[in-house]
Every structure is written in C-alpha cells, then in structure tokens.
Amino acid sequence: MKSLKQVGTVLHLSKSSGNLILKVEGDVKIGDNILNARGKKIGTVFDLFGPILGPFISVKPRIEAPERLRGEALFLGKKKR
C-alpha cells in the first residue's frame, strides 16, 4: 500500500459538535478525506481554525464511537470531488 501522509493526532472529541479535533501537521483543506493507519475512512475535514502557524482541524466522523480515536494518528486520503 502507498504510504499515507500524516495529518495529525486526535486531541479530543468536541462536546458541542461531536467532531474530532486535531492539531494539523500538514497541508489540508475542507472536504479532504481523513483515514486511519489501515486506510479506512474516518471522516472529512469540516473546518480549519486557530493560529496560522499552528492550526487545528475539525473532522466530521463517519464511524461509530469516534471517541476511541483519542491519541491516534490520522492520515490524508484522496480529495473529495
């Protein structure tokens, strides 16, 4: 399998939206697919926020029990068209 580009590590699950919050370690855009280390789609980038030099992203999860991903590295998938 082709190597995946790491996006960041899950910090927590937002109580208000239910989205996963990650500190960004690469270049991502709203609508990008986010995968786990096995290549399974976890969700899509919903929002980018915070300081320009150290932004965060909000990922709308598409899986059950996303809170289990806390501390897990997530990766960039193919862009949604």
N, C-alpha and C positions, 0 to 999 in steps of 0.2 A: 504494500500500500504506500502511496505517496506520503511523504512526511507532511504533517499538519503544522500550520503557523499558529503559535500560542497567542491568544488574545489577552488572557489574564486569569486570575484566580478568583473564585467566588468568595466575596466577603460576607454577604448575608442576603436574606430574602426580605424585600421591602414589605413591611406590615400593611401599608396603605394600598399598594398596587399588586402585591404578590409577585413582582418581578425580581429576578436575580440581579444583584449589584456587583460589578467587577471593576477593579482598577485596571485601566487599559495599558497594555504593554505593546501595542502595535497600532497600525492604521486600520480603523474600522469605520463603517458607515451605517446609518439607519437602514434597516432592511436586510443586512448581511445575516446569513445563517451561522449559527453557533453550534459546534459539535463537541462531544466528549472525546476522550483519548481513543476510543474504539471507532470513532467516525459516526456515531449515532447523533441525529439532530436533536438538540436540546431545546432550541428556540431561535428567535430572531432578535436582532438589536432593535430596541424600541426607542431609546433616547441616549444622547450623549450629553454629559453635564459636568460642571466643575471647572477647575482652572485649566487653561490651555496647555500648560506644561505638565499637568498630571491629571488628565480627565478620567472620568468614570463612565461606565455604560450601564444601561438598564436593559436586561434581556427578558423578553416575554417568553416564559417557559411553555413548552408543548409536551411536557411529560408529567406523570403523576409524582407526587412527593418531591418537588424541586428542592425543598429544604435539606435533603440528604446530600446535595452537591456542595455544601459549605466547605471551603478549603480545597476544592478540586479545580484543577487547571482545565480551562475550556479553550477551544480552538476555532479558527475561522474556516467556514465551509464555502462552497461556491455561492456566488452572489445570486440573490433572488432576482428574477427578471419580471 
